[in-house]
Amino acid sequence: MTDVNRVWRLRKRPVGLIEDDVLSFEREPIPEPGEGQFLFRLNYLSLDPTNRIWMSDMDQYMPPVALDAPMRGVVCGTVTDSRHAGFAAGDMVSGIGVWADYQLGAPPLLNKLAPLEGIAAAQAFGLFAVVGPTAYFGLIEVGKPAAGETVVVSAAAGAVGSLVGQIAKIKGCRAVGSAGSDEKCRTLTELGFDAAINYHRDGLPLALKRACPKGIDVYFDNVGGEILDACLGQMNLNGRIPTCGLISQYNAAGDVPGPKNYPAIVMKRLRVQGFIVLDYAARYPEAIAALAQWLRQGKLTFRMDMRDGLENALSALRALFSGDHRGKLMIHVH
Ligand SMILES: NC(=O)c1ccc[n+]([C@@H]2O[C@H](COP(=O)([O-])OP(=O)(O)OC[C@H]3O[C@@H](n4cnc5c(N)ncnc54)[C@H](OP(=O)(O)O)[C@@H]3O)[C@@H](O)[C@H]2O)c1
């Protein structure tokens, strides 16, 4: 153990893209656990679009990170010292922590990472901490897909999107994905999607029409903006739109236009429902069991983009907004 702790602190609220001076990388003393706390060393840091939301002083589902506070993140680490009766040195923990080598934790924000046969810790953390349950509950509980229906998902080559399309196939649906390059579209086909649209190149309404000849029953929205509008215009009667995220707007510095096809919600009796995966926290074991089984059966592929070094966290985070990553983006720290 070194006696220096490296910590990323939020210094400024970003406006538009996350500039270098939004965070600073400090060297600080390692904290000592108080009664009921444990100290853990960071092994993996999950990088998520919501990190950008947490940096902003906007209305959101959690308080934003305070200025000068350590940057919040979804983390996985190993306990090195404990003053909590339920945790001992060597335990692996995961949950909501901060971007730092060493940090203090306690339930309910941090809990033991349960070992799963045949699934490595990095994969278990990457798949089960956020994106797997998001895809599972967002599609199955909010989207309610029925066999034979058409499911469209945006940011389909990303962590949540690639799982949504594969779960749609497992449920007997036609799966259509949109992604930002031909290479990503080829990946979608390899993952079993029935059709893939490169939204940078293919004209959206027409490409969607070709890919969804029977219309859209479920549009799993990761992006908002233009693709949401195009899908609204092609939804079938009683269609569902699980609103998972709006990544096309997270870096917007000003107002964003509303969807032109909003009237479709009335005319087609659509159900548009936002959700936050934390709403389903009590039911995570159900999602984990199903996802782990599909993984072991070879029905689900989970791709990770693992980068090295806590010092690279900020530059790596930007890849979520440029699309310059392949699969679940994470940092290997120790
Ligand atoms: N509701 C919840 O509880 C919950 C939980 C987790 C995630 N989410 C949301 O789910 C979505 C996906 O998250 P993820 O972790 O799986 O990330 P991801 O899809 O692995 O990465 C983000 C992807 O978004 C696409 N993108 C970025 N900027 C875009 C833009 N301006 N227009 C269109 N596409 C853009 C990029 O793909 P392309 O190269 O294809 O453009 C990028 O690869 C995000 O909206 C996130 O906020 C919600």
The ligand as an ORCA input file, in Angstrom:
! r2SCAN-3c Opt
* xyz 0 1
  N     -32.279      5.156    -16.830
  C     -31.235      4.532    -16.269
  O     -31.290      4.068    -15.126
  C     -29.975      4.362    -17.060
  C     -28.946      3.521    -16.619
  C     -27.805      3.371    -17.423
  C     -27.715      4.065    -18.624
  N     -28.727      4.886    -18.984
  C     -28.698      5.614    -20.262
  O     -28.554      4.662    -21.295
  C     -27.889      5.271    -22.394
  C     -26.727      4.373    -22.823
  O     -25.793      4.307    -21.754
  P     -24.545      3.293    -21.814
  O     -23.916      3.312    -20.481
  O     -24.978      2.012    -22.389
  O     -23.571      4.042    -22.814
  P     -23.089      3.509    -24.242
  O     -24.315      3.284    -25.070
  O     -22.139      2.386    -24.035
  O     -22.285      4.751    -24.791
  C     -22.962      5.895    -25.241
  C     -23.219      5.831    -26.754
  O     -24.149      6.844    -27.082
  C     -23.971      7.218    -28.419
  N     -24.026      8.684    -28.506
  C     -23.224      9.578    -27.860
  N     -23.573     10.828    -28.183
  C     -24.613     10.724    -29.068
  C     -25.408     11.681    -29.773
  N     -25.195     13.000    -29.637
  N     -26.370     11.213    -30.609
  C     -26.580      9.879    -30.746
  N     -25.866      8.943    -30.093
  C     -24.893      9.361    -29.268
  C     -22.594      6.701    -28.869
  O     -22.808      5.632    -29.786
  P     -22.808      5.863    -31.396
  O     -21.372      5.799    -31.828
  O     -23.627      4.748    -31.896
  O     -23.401      7.212    -31.624
  C     -21.991      6.142    -27.584
  O     -21.205      5.010    -27.827
  C     -27.495      6.666    -21.950
  O     -28.484      7.574    -22.383
  C     -27.532      6.558    -20.443
  O     -27.744      7.791    -19.808
  C     -29.840      5.052    -18.222
*
